[in-house]
Amino acid sequence: MVSSNPQMLSSVTTRDQVVPSRKKIKLPPWLEVAKPRLIPLLLATTLGGMALSEGWPLPSPRLACTLGGGALAAAAAGALNCLWEQDLDGRMQRTSSRALPSGQLSPSAVFAGAISCTLAAATLLVSGVNCLAAGLSLLGLCSYVLLYTVFLKPRTSKNIVIGGVAGAIPPLVGAAAATGHVGLSGWWLFSLVMVWTPAHFWALAILLKDDYKSVGIPMLPVVKGEVFTAKAISFYGWATVFLSCLGVFALPEGGLLYGILLAPFNVRLIQMVKRLAADPEDLTRAKGLFRWSILYMFGICLLLVISRVSLADQFHNQAMYLLTNIVSGLSIT
């Protein structure tokens, strides 16, 4: 039945235009359930955790095993998420054509694939990296499936605040892979991803508010509205900026270069947050913030890697030497 209400039609058209499309690139059903769009950012934060450690750079075989095992664990988590939410996906217009609700794959096949990926991830990480990295990777999988998907998501609007721990574990995996333990720098990146996640996800939740509302999922925009959500995004956005600056001290070397290159990323993030706060119901602004938040986290991880090259360390040392001389000269005068 087609609505005859012009305002409703206009609203639907606008939302369809701005919501990130899953139809532009049609993935094979077996790949779709693995949610491959989420994996690159998880691997980027894993690299960031490695770059923060004294063990950087890692030997190529251990690096490959860490990233390969992380990708397999993330694929298993995505498949189990799709398996648990297949009924929910079938009732949402945006997700009704996914592989499970549309019948392209059977639940038993997806479950078997998820278990196979989990076993492969554990084997690769235990044999090629270490047991701590393997354990943390499996903890991330369980956190996403059990803590977030099964327990938090259908029960509380704070689901992503607590459930964001699943997406924040890859930096710990990277740190463990590099040194065999997780130091303060690894926990810093863990905390940064935790704080970044709500602002990132709630921007998307504003776009998908109607979908979540239609199936009773208590996402923050559904429960509190766009205005309240924009204020919460502002809080977490500023917290992200503050925590990101602490990377200057978290890096073993090259922190000064990181801090200088970080500035435009933070300026742009705050600009996007303020734009949304000025008009929380503007879906285009929510979409812009969502997309920039992804680029922002990729950028942070890239800066961490760049800051560990020898030239970055030389820049840091020379700049600190110059700064020390300037301060000494001022104190004498």
C-alpha positions as CSV (number, residue, x, y, z in Angstrom):
1,M,0.0,0.0,0.0
2,V,1.5,3.4,-1.1
3,S,0.9,6.3,1.2
4,S,-0.9,9.3,-0.3
5,N,0.6,11.7,2.2
6,P,3.1,13.9,0.3
7,Q,5.1,14.8,3.5
8,M,5.5,11.1,4.3
9,L,6.6,10.3,0.8
10,S,9.1,13.2,0.9
11,S,10.5,12.0,4.2
12,V,11.0,8.5,3.0
13,T,12.6,9.7,-0.2
14,T,15.0,11.9,1.7
15,R,15.9,9.1,4.1
16,D,16.5,6.7,1.2
17,Q,18.8,9.3,-0.4
18,V,21.0,9.9,2.6
19,V,21.2,6.5,4.4
20,P,24.4,4.7,3.4
21,S,23.4,2.1,0.8
22,R,24.1,-1.6,1.1
23,K,22.8,-2.1,-2.5
24,K,25.5,-0.3,-4.4
25,I,27.8,-3.3,-4.2
26,K,26.1,-6.6,-4.1
27,L,28.1,-9.2,-2.2
28,P,27.9,-12.9,-2.4
29,P,25.6,-14.3,0.4
30,W,28.4,-16.1,2.1
31,L,30.5,-13.0,2.2
32,E,27.6,-10.7,3.2
33,V,27.0,-12.5,6.5
34,A,30.6,-11.9,7.5
35,K,30.0,-8.1,7.4
36,P,33.3,-7.4,5.5
37,R,32.7,-3.6,5.6
38,L,33.4,-3.6,9.3
39,I,36.6,-5.6,9.2
40,P,39.1,-3.1,7.7
41,L,38.6,-0.6,10.5
42,L,39.0,-3.4,13.1
43,L,42.3,-4.4,11.5
44,A,43.4,-0.7,11.3
45,T,43.0,-0.4,15.1
46,T,44.9,-3.7,15.5
47,L,47.8,-2.1,13.6
48,G,47.4,1.0,15.8
49,G,47.9,-1.2,18.9
50,M,51.0,-2.7,17.4
51,A,52.4,0.7,16.4
52,L,52.1,1.8,20.1
53,S,54.3,-0.9,21.4
54,E,58.1,-1.3,21.6
55,G,57.8,-4.5,19.5
56,W,57.0,-2.5,16.3
57,P,57.5,-3.3,13.5
58,L,56.5,-6.9,13.8
59,P,58.0,-9.7,11.7
60,S,56.0,-10.3,8.6
61,P,54.7,-13.8,9.5
62,R,53.5,-12.7,12.9
63,L,51.9,-9.6,11.4
64,A,50.1,-11.7,8.7
65,C,48.9,-14.2,11.3
66,T,47.6,-11.4,13.6
67,L,45.6,-9.7,10.9
68,G,44.4,-12.9,9.3
69,G,43.2,-14.3,12.7
70,G,41.6,-11.0,13.5
71,A,39.7,-10.9,10.2
72,L,38.5,-14.5,10.7
73,A,37.3,-13.8,14.2
74,A,35.5,-10.6,13.0
75,A,33.9,-12.6,10.2
76,A,32.7,-15.2,12.7
77,A,31.2,-12.5,14.9
78,G,29.4,-11.0,12.0
79,A,28.0,-14.3,10.9
80,L,26.8,-15.1,14.4
81,N,25.2,-11.6,14.7
82,C,23.3,-12.2,11.4
83,L,22.2,-15.6,12.7
84,W,20.9,-14.3,15.9
85,E,19.1,-11.3,14.3
86,Q,17.7,-13.1,11.2
87,D,14.1,-12.7,12.4
88,L,14.7,-9.0,13.3
89,D,16.4,-8.4,9.9
90,G,13.4,-10.0,8.1
91,R,11.1,-7.5,9.7
92,M,13.2,-4.4,8.8
93,Q,12.9,-3.0,5.3
94,R,16.5,-2.1,5.1
95,T,17.7,-5.6,6.0
96,S,15.0,-7.9,4.7
97,S,17.0,-8.9,1.6
98,R,20.0,-10.1,3.5
99,A,21.2,-13.6,2.9
100,L,19.5,-15.3,5.9
101,P,16.0,-13.6,6.0
102,S,15.7,-13.9,2.2
103,G,16.6,-17.6,2.3
104,Q,19.8,-17.4,0.3
105,L,21.7,-19.2,3.0
106,S,20.5,-21.7,5.6
107,P,21.0,-21.1,9.4
108,S,22.9,-24.3,9.7
109,A,25.3,-23.3,6.9
110,V,26.0,-19.9,8.5
111,F,26.5,-21.5,11.9
112,A,29.0,-24.0,10.5
113,G,30.8,-21.2,8.7
114,A,31.0,-19.2,11.9
115,I,32.4,-22.1,13.9
116,S,34.9,-22.8,11.1
117,C,36.1,-19.2,11.1
118,T,36.4,-19.2,14.9
119,L,38.5,-22.4,15.0
120,A,40.7,-21.1,12.1
121,A,41.2,-17.8,13.9
122,A,42.1,-19.5,17.1
123,T,44.5,-21.9,15.4
124,L,46.2,-19.1,13.4
125,L,46.6,-16.8,16.4
126,V,47.8,-19.5,18.8
127,S,50.3,-21.0,16.4
128,G,51.5,-17.9,14.7
129,V,51.2,-15.2,17.4
130,N,50.5,-16.1,21.0
131,C,47.8,-17.3,23.4
132,L,47.1,-13.8,24.8
133,A,46.3,-12.4,21.3
134,A,44.1,-15.4,20.6
135,G,42.3,-15.1,23.9
136,L,41.6,-11.4,23.4
137,S,40.4,-11.9,19.9
138,L,37.9,-14.5,21.0
139,L,36.9,-12.2,23.9
140,G,36.1,-9.6,21.3
141,L,34.0,-12.1,19.3
142,C,32.0,-13.1,22.4
143,S,31.6,-9.5,23.5
144,Y,30.0,-8.5,20.2
145,V,27.7,-11.6,20.0
146,L,26.7,-12.2,23.6
147,L,27.2,-8.9,25.4
148,Y,26.1,-6.4,22.6
149,T,23.9,-8.4,20.2
150,V,22.1,-10.8,22.6
151,F,21.9,-8.8,25.9
152,L,22.4,-5.1,25.4
153,K,21.0,-4.1,22.0
154,P,17.4,-5.1,22.6
155,R,17.3,-3.9,26.2
156,T,18.9,-0.5,26.7
157,S,19.6,2.7,24.8
158,K,23.1,2.6,26.3
159,N,23.8,-0.5,24.4
160,I,26.6,0.9,22.3
161,V,28.2,2.7,25.2
162,I,28.9,-0.6,27.0
163,G,28.8,-2.9,24.0
164,G,31.5,-0.8,22.3
165,V,34.0,-2.8,24.2
166,A,33.8,-5.4,21.4
167,G,35.1,-3.0,18.8
168,A,37.7,-1.6,21.2
169,I,39.5,-5.0,21.8
170,P,41.5,-5.2,18.5
171,P,44.1,-2.6,19.8
172,L,44.7,-4.9,22.7
173,V,45.1,-7.8,20.3
174,G,47.7,-5.8,18.4
175,A,49.6,-4.8,21.5
176,A,49.6,-8.4,22.7
177,A,50.8,-9.6,19.3
178,A,53.7,-7.2,19.4
179,T,55.0,-7.7,22.9
180,G,53.1,-10.6,24.5
181,H,51.4,-8.2,27.0
182,V,49.1,-5.1,27.0
183,G,50.7,-2.0,28.2
184,L,49.3,1.4,29.1
185,S,49.5,2.6,25.5
186,G,47.4,-0.3,24.3
187,W,44.8,0.6,27.0
188,W,44.9,4.2,25.8
189,L,43.8,3.2,22.3
190,F,41.2,0.8,23.7
191,S,39.8,3.8,25.7
192,L,39.8,6.0,22.6
193,V,37.9,3.6,20.5
194,M,35.4,3.0,23.3
195,V,34.7,6.8,23.6
196,W,34.7,7.3,19.8
197,T,32.2,4.5,19.2
198,P,29.0,6.1,20.6
199,A,29.3,9.3,18.6
200,H,30.1,7.3,15.5
201,F,27.2,4.9,15.9
202,W,24.6,7.3,17.1
203,A,25.1,9.4,13.9
204,L,24.1,6.3,12.0
205,A,21.3,5.5,14.4
206,I,19.8,8.9,13.6
207,L,19.7,7.9,10.0
208,L,18.1,4.5,10.8
209,K,15.8,5.7,13.6
210,D,12.6,4.7,11.8
211,D,14.0,1.2,11.1
212,Y,15.0,0.6,14.7
213,K,11.7,2.0,15.9
214,S,9.6,-0.3,13.7
215,V,11.1,-3.4,15.4
216,G,11.4,-2.0,18.9
217,I,15.1,-1.7,19.2
218,P,15.8,1.0,21.9
219,M,18.5,3.0,20.1
220,L,19.1,6.4,21.7
221,P,17.4,8.5,18.9
222,V,14.3,6.2,19.2
223,V,14.1,6.6,23.0
224,K,15.3,10.1,23.6
225,G,15.0,11.8,20.1
226,E,17.5,13.5,17.8
227,V,18.1,16.6,20.0
228,F,19.1,14.6,23.0
229,T,21.2,12.3,20.8
230,A,23.0,15.2,19.2
231,K,24.0,16.5,22.7
232,A,25.3,13.0,23.6
233,I,27.3,12.9,20.4
234,S,28.8,16.3,21.3
235,F,29.9,15.0,24.7
236,Y,31.5,11.9,23.3
237,G,33.0,13.9,20.4
238,W,34.8,16.3,22.7
239,A,35.9,13.3,24.9
240,T,37.3,11.7,21.8
241,V,39.3,14.8,20.9
242,F,40.7,15.0,24.5
243,L,41.7,11.4,24.6
244,S,43.2,11.4,21.1
245,C,45.6,14.2,22.2
246,L,47.0,11.9,24.9
247,G,48.5,9.8,22.1
248,V,51.4,12.2,22.2
249,F,52.4,10.6,25.5
250,A,51.2,7.1,24.6
251,L,53.6,6.7,21.6
252,P,57.1,5.4,22.5
253,E,58.5,7.9,20.0
254,G,57.3,10.4,17.4
255,G,54.6,11.8,19.6
256,L,55.1,15.4,18.6
257,L,54.6,14.7,14.9
258,Y,51.5,12.8,15.8
259,G,50.1,15.7,17.8
260,I,50.8,18.2,15.0
261,L,49.2,16.0,12.3
262,L,46.2,15.2,14.6
263,A,45.1,18.8,14.9
264,P,43.2,19.0,11.5
265,F,41.4,15.7,12.2
266,N,40.1,17.0,15.6
267,V,39.1,20.3,14.1
268,R,37.1,18.7,11.5
269,L,35.4,16.2,13.9
270,I,34.3,19.1,16.2
271,Q,33.1,21.0,13.2
272,M,30.9,18.1,12.1
273,V,29.6,17.5,15.7
274,K,28.7,21.2,16.0
275,R,26.9,21.2,12.6
276,L,24.7,18.2,13.7
277,A,24.0,19.9,17.1
278,A,22.8,23.0,15.3
279,D,20.2,20.9,13.4
280,P,19.9,17.4,14.8
281,E,17.1,16.4,12.4
282,D,19.2,17.1,9.3
283,L,19.9,13.6,8.0
284,T,22.6,14.9,5.6
285,R,24.6,16.3,8.6
286,A,24.2,13.0,10.5
287,K,25.4,11.1,7.4
288,G,28.4,13.5,7.1
289,L,29.4,12.9,10.7
290,F,29.0,9.2,10.4
291,R,31.3,9.0,7.3
292,W,33.9,11.4,8.8
293,S,34.0,9.4,12.0
294,I,35.1,6.4,10.1
295,L,37.8,8.3,8.2
296,Y,38.8,9.9,11.6
297,M,39.6,6.5,13.2
298,F,41.4,5.3,10.1
299,G,43.4,8.6,10.2
300,I,44.3,8.1,13.9
301,C,45.7,4.6,13.2
302,L,47.6,5.9,10.2
303,L,49.2,8.7,12.2
304,L,50.3,6.2,14.9
305,V,52.0,4.1,12.2
306,I,53.6,7.2,10.6
307,S,54.8,8.4,13.9
308,R,56.9,5.2,14.4
309,V,59.1,5.8,11.3
310,S,62.7,7.0,12.0
311,L,62.1,10.4,10.4
312,A,59.2,11.0,12.8
313,D,61.5,10.2,15.8
314,Q,64.2,12.5,14.4
315,F,61.6,15.3,14.0
316,H,60.4,14.8,17.6
317,N,63.9,14.9,19.0
318,Q,65.0,18.0,17.1
319,A,61.8,19.8,17.9
320,M,62.1,19.0,21.6
321,Y,65.8,20.1,21.5
322,L,64.8,23.4,19.9
323,L,62.0,24.0,22.3
324,T,64.2,23.3,25.3
325,N,66.7,25.9,24.0
326,I,64.0,28.4,23.5
327,V,62.7,27.9,27.0
328,S,66.2,28.0,28.5
329,G,66.8,31.3,26.6
330,L,63.6,32.8,27.9
331,S,64.3,31.8,31.5
332,I,67.8,33.4,31.3
333,T,66.5,36.7,30.1
